[in-house]
Amino acid sequence: MGNTNRVPEQARYDAERRQADEALAGVFPAVSIFGSARTPQNHADYAFAFRLARRLSDSGIAVIAGGGPGIMEAANKGAFAGKSVSVGLNIVLPHEQKPNPYQDIALRFSRFAERKAVFFRYSQAYVVMPGGFGTLDELFEILTLVQTGKVPPRPVVLVGKAFWSGLAEWINAQLLARGLISEGAASLFAISDDEDEIVAYLSEHGLQTA
C-alpha cells in the first residue's frame, strides 16, 4: 500500500503555496536578501544588510528574507523601517526557527522546496550575504534556474569580496576551465562590498523602483 500520509502532506504544501500567491500578488518590485541565521546583531554584515534593505525599501522596493534571525532579521528589520513591504518566508524546522518581529507579511512553509520557489517567483533580484550551506543552496539554485532558462535573467549580487572571491576563483579555475559551465554562466553574478555600487548594479540590470 502507498503512503497514506502523502496526500494530506501534499495538500498542506499546496495550501502554503496558494497562501503565498494570495499574500504576495501585489508585492512588486522585490529583492530577496539571503544570508546566515547565525550572524550576530553586532556584526558588520548585519549592519550592512539592514542599511541595504532600508535603502531599497525607502526607494519603493519590497524586501523578501527568510524571516528568522541573523541576516534574515537584519534584512526584514531594514525593510520594516523603510517605506515598502517587509516579507518573511519562515521555515518550520525541528529546532523551531523563531520568526523575527519585523515582517509586514509573514508566511510559513513546511519544506524548503516551496519556500525557495516563492523566493524565486516573486523576486526581481537577489542579494546574497555570507552564509552557510542553506545560503549556498539558495545561491546555486538561483544560478541554476537562470542558466537553464527556468527564470528570466536577474541580477545576483554577492556581498563581501573577502568571503566570496575564493568561490568565484574556484568556479573559474575548475568549472569553467574544465568546460563544465559556459563563460556566460560564470558571469551570472557580481561581487561587491559597496552599498552604492550594489544599488547601481541592481538598477542597471533592470530592477526598477515602484
N, C-alpha and C positions, 0 to 999 in steps of 0.2 A: 504493500500500500504506500501511496505517496505521503509526503509530509503534510499533514492537515494544518500545520501552523503557517504554511507558506501563503495561503490565501489571505488570512487576516493581516499577516505581516505586510504583504504587498499592498493591501488596501490602506494600511497606515502610511506606507511610503507615498502612495498616490495622493492621499489626502494632504500630506505635508507639502507636496509639490503644488497642488491646487491652491492651498492656503498661501504659499509664497507668490504664486502668479497673481492672485487677487490683491495681496498686500502691496506688491511692487509694480503693479500695472502702470501707475503714474510716476514712478521714480525714474527720472531721466534728466540729464545725463548722470552717470555714476562711475566712480572709480573704486575698485577693490584694493584694499591695503592688507597685505599678508605679513606675517612675522611671528616670532616666538611668543608663546604664552608665558615663558619664564623670564622675560625681560623685566627687571625691577623698575619701579616708578622713578627712581633717581638716576637711571641710566641715560646716556646721551641719545641712544636710539629711541627711547620712549619719548623724550622731549622732541626729537625730530619728527616722529610720526604724529605727535599731537599738533605741532606747528603746521606741517604739511596738510593734514586733514582739516584743520581750522581754515587755512588759506583756500583750499578747494571748496569747502563748504560756504565760505563767505563769497565766493565767486559764482555760486549757484549750482555747484556740482555735489550731488549726494555721495556719501562715502559708505561703502559696504565693508564690514570687517567680521571677524569670527565670533564676536560677542563675548569672548572670555577675557582673561587677564592679559597682562603684558602688552605687547604691541597692539593686540586687538583692542584692548581697553583704551590705549593712547589714541588710536585712530577714531574709535567711537566717541571718545571724550572731546577730541578736537572738533569733530563734525557737529557734535551736540552743542558745543559752544558757538558754532557758526550759524549761518543763516539757512542752510539747507538741511537735508534729512540724514540722520544717522541710522544706519541699518545694521542689525546684528544677526548673523546666521549662526545660532547656537547649536552645539552638538551634544547629544546625550552620550556620556562616557561612563565606564564603570566607576571611576573615581569622582564622577559628577562635577563637571566644569560648572562653576558658578557664573551666571550671566553678570556682566558688568551693568551698572545703572545708567549708562549713557546711550540708550537706544530709543529712538523715536519709534522704530519698527523692530520688534524682537520676534524672530522666528526660531522654531525649534525643529531639529532634524534627528532622526534615529540613526541614519547612516551617512558616512562621508560622501557616498556617490551622489545622493540627491542634493546634499549641501553644496558640493562643488558644482554641480550642474546649474544651480541657481546663481552662484558666483559668476559663472562664465556666461550665462544667458543675459544677465542684467547689467554687466559692466562694459563700459566702452574703453577702459584702460586698466592696467594693473601696476601696482607699486609693490615691490617685494623687499621687505626689510630682512635683516639677518634672522635666521630661524633654523630649526632642526629638520627632522625627517618630514614632518607634516608640511612645513613651508616648502621644502624641496619637492614634495609630491605635488603640491599646488602649482609651483612654478613649471615643472616639467609637463604637467598635464596641459597647462596653458600653451606652452610651446608646441606640444604635440598636436593640439587642436588647430592651432594656426597653421602649422606646417602641412597638415593633411587637409586643410580647407574646410574643416568642420565648423569653424567660426571665421568671420572675416578678419583680416589683418588688424591688429590692435596694438597700441603702444604698450610695451612692457619695460619697466624701469627697475633695476636692481639698485638698492640704496646701500652704499658702502663699498668703496673700491678695495679697501684692505680685506674685506670679508669675501667679496665675490670675484676678484680678479683671478685668483687661483683656479676657480671653476671655469672661467672663460678661457684661460690658458689651456686647461685640460681639454675642453671641448675642441679647441682649435688644433692642439697637438695630437690628440687621439682620434676623436670622432671625425673631424674634417679631414685630417691628414690621411686617414685610412679609407676615406670615401664613404663613411657610414652616414654622413649627412651632407647636404649641399652647402655651398657658400652662402646661399640665401638663408638657410636655416641657422647658420652660425651667427647671423646678424639680426636675429629676431628680437634682441633685447639690447638695451643700453645700460651702462653702469655710471652712477654719479653719486657724488657726496653733496652736491649743491642744490639747495631748495629752488632757487631761481631757475637754474638750468633744467631741473626736472619739470617744473611748471611749463617752461618754454617748450621743452621736448614734447610734452603731452599735447600742448596746443598745436604745435607744428605737425603733429601726426594725427590730427583730426578730432581731438577732444575739444568740444565747444561748450561754453557756458550756457546756462539756460536763458 
